[in-house]
Amino acid sequence: MTNALHKEILELISEYLAKNPQQRFGQALFNLSINQFEENNNENFKLRDIYGDKDFEILERIKRRIDLINSQKMNDEKSN
């Protein structure tokens, strides 16, 4: 099961980077909510430790973020 999750995570990252070639790999990790800053950290921008995050949690964050990005693009296209 874990290998399937790893493969899906990697495929989503790869697809995202293919659609957004101007972004660096590190930017993609943040934009897909893989890496995150701690909440309520008063502008210190300290990274949240994701060591204990389960693969399915990371996968769900990526999917939610991609859905949000796609809905924002659709809204932008409707506005123009």
Secondary structure, DSSP 8 states (H G I E B T S, - for coil): -HHHHHHHHHHHHHHHHHH-TTS-HHHHHHHTTSS-B-TT-TT---B---TT--HHHHHHHHHHHHHHHHHHHHHHHHH-
